[in-house]
Amino acid sequence: MLASRTTTEELLAYLVAFDTTSRNSNLELIGFVRDYLAAFGIESVTVPNETGDKASLFATIGPAGVGGVCLSGHSDVVPVDGQPWTTDPFTLTPVDDRLYGRGSCDMKGFVAACLAMVPEMANAALKTPIHLLVSYDEEIGCTGVVPAVRKLGVDLPLPRACIVGEPTSMRVVDAHKSGIAYVTTVIGREAHSSMPHLGANAIFAAAELVGELDRYRAELIAKGDASGRFDPPNTTVQVTVIEGGTAGNIVPRRCAIRWNVRGLPDFDEAALLARFERFAQEVVVPKLRVEAPEAEIVTDMIYKVPPLRPQTGSEAELLALRLAGQNRTYTVAYGTEGGHFQAQGVPTIICGPGSIDQAHKPDEYIELAQLRACERFLRGLIAECAA
């Protein structure tokens, strides 16, 4: 049973103990958050996924029917499989000024800090409400938040501003790249490897496609980043997985390529995909069909994370800069849920405790100083919303 006033560290220990690796359900964690909020008289709404094994949670502290500030964090974490952890990844372990555990940085630390501030929010007689949104499946394409975001302004209140608490070392981030993942499948024809002219080698065809992607990569590096704000300073293209072939004496019928693009906010990903598909259909497919008329190349999108575009002077940016005591904004190369909020018409920034350098690694940790900084930020938010 939780005490009426629970610290960020205590709440983080509870959250880390839930194994919410994206392949698992997050319902136990969501139930914990729901019950915690209910203890302070705060109702919440859950938005389940289609299969009912995961859900987002949305809650409002303060007056209803008034545009407020949304604090958004995801509950899922990346796997620990095969990583050489020196502590139990699902037991929060303090060492000196750090707290070790999967998700401690990315991004249960932010969620824990928000929950720890709930008693102060509840007692502050807020004039502007503070909304809490805890989502799922961020780590596999930022897909889980979408059903809840689509309800904003429909079944749920539309916030005036959103702060997504991804780890930025509490710097205010106003822009990030998009993240788009594809799988391109090449179908040729099998044959005995001693008679290759009777088959159509899917791996050779895939190699041509990889070469084309590498040319795009080089072009994008040369084009660079006109804003001068991003690191790396360009849109990136990467081939991440290649799977193909059956045996050493069989001309391969099938090969699949997984590749992704992380685009600058103004990047035209549709144009790049159209160019890639033209190359596939006009250059590579005809070679396959000389011996295999049934040959084909198909590209499917796995997921798309929209970019976060700068909104200079937005309420979200000005609020976050005041609360953080900063006078400039930053960018990050990774994607977040922020673009989905922005697309729904909610001005959004990214600002949260911890460094992305610690995320996804063995012995992930967050520094206590970062949690304290986040608490100060949130107390400032409470004061502004009560004024």
Residue, then its C-alpha position, 0 to 999 in steps of 0.5 A: m500500500l502506497a503512502s499518501r506522499t510517495t517520493t519519485e524514487e519510490l514510485l520509480a522503483y514500482l514502475v521499473a519492477f513492471d516488465t513492460t518490454s514492448r512485447n508484453s502487456n502494460l496493463e499491470l502498470i496502468g492499473f497501478v497508476r489508475d489506483y494511485l490516482a484514485a487514492f487522491g480522488i482523480e479519475s482516469v480514462t483508459v484507451p485500450n488497443e485492439t486486442g485489449d492487452k495494452a492501454s494508455l491512461f489519461a487523467t485530468i487534475g484541476p478544472a474540467g472544460v478548460g484547456g490545460v497542459c498535458l504531460s506525456g510519457h510512455s510506459d514501455v521499455v526496450p528488451v534486456d535480452g542478451q545485454p550484460w547487466t550488472t544489476d537486475p534490470f527490473t529492480l531499481t538499484p541505487v549506486d552513488d547518485r544514480l538509479y539503475g534499472r530498465g526504463s529508469c531513464d527512458m522514460k519511467g523517471f519522468v512518469a514517476a516524477c509526474l506521479a510524485m507531484v500529484p498530491e501537490m497538483a491535487n492540493a494546489a487549486l489549479k485554475t489551469p488543469i494538468h493532464l497526464l497521459v501514459s501510453y504504450d508501444e512508443e519503442i516500436g514506432c510510437t503507435g500506442v499513443v495514437p488512439a488516445v491522441r485522436k480522442l483529444g478534442v473529441d472524447l478527451p480535453l484538447p490541451r493548450a500545450c503538451i510536454v513529452g518527457e523523453p530524456t533531454s537532460m531537461r533541455v527544451v527540445d522544439a524539433h526532432k527528425s521523423g522515423i520511418a521504417y520499411v521492409t522491401t521484399v524481393i521475390g525471384r525464382e529458385a533453381h539449382s545453384s549449378m543452373p543459375h540461368l534457370g532461376a532469378n536470384a533475389i539476393f542479387a536483386a536485393a543487393e542492387l536495391v541496397g546499393e541504391l539506398d547507399r547512393y541516397r544516403a551519400e546524397l543526403i549527407a552531401k545535402g546536409d542540414a540547412s538549419g544547422r541544428f541537427d546532429p548528425p546534420n542530415t537526413t539519414v538512410q540505413v539498411t538494418v536487416i537483410e534476410g534471404g536464401t534457403a541453402g548454399n546450393i539453391v538460387p534464392r527465391r526470396c530476400a527481405i531488406r529492412w531499412n529506415v529513414r530519419g528525416l529532417p522536419d522538412f524532408d519529403e519522404a514520399a519523394l524518396l520512396a517514390r524514387f526508390e520504387r521507380f528504381a525497383q520497378e524500372v531497373v531491378v524487376p525487369k532483370l528478374r523477369v527475364e527468367a521469372p515472369e512472376a518476380e516482384i518487389v514490394t515495399d511496405m511501411i512498418y511504422k512512421v513517426p512524424p517529425l516534430r517541427p519548430q513552433t517558435g513562440s508557441e505556448a508550449e515552447l514559452l512555458a517550457l523555457r520559463l520553467a526550465g530557466q532557459n533561453r534557447t531550444y535544442t533538437v534531437a535526432y531520435g523520434t518521439e510521440g511529440g509529432h502526433f500531438q502536434a498533428q492533432g493541433v497541440p503545440t508540443i515540446i520535448c523536455g525530460p530528465g536523463s540523457i538519451d546516451q543511457a537509454h537502451k543500454p545495459d545498466e541504464y540509469i538516471e541521475l538523482a540530480q536529473l530527477r530533482a531538476c524535473e521535480r523543480f520544473l513540475r513544481g513551477l508548472i503547478a505554480e503557473c497553473a494555480a496562478 
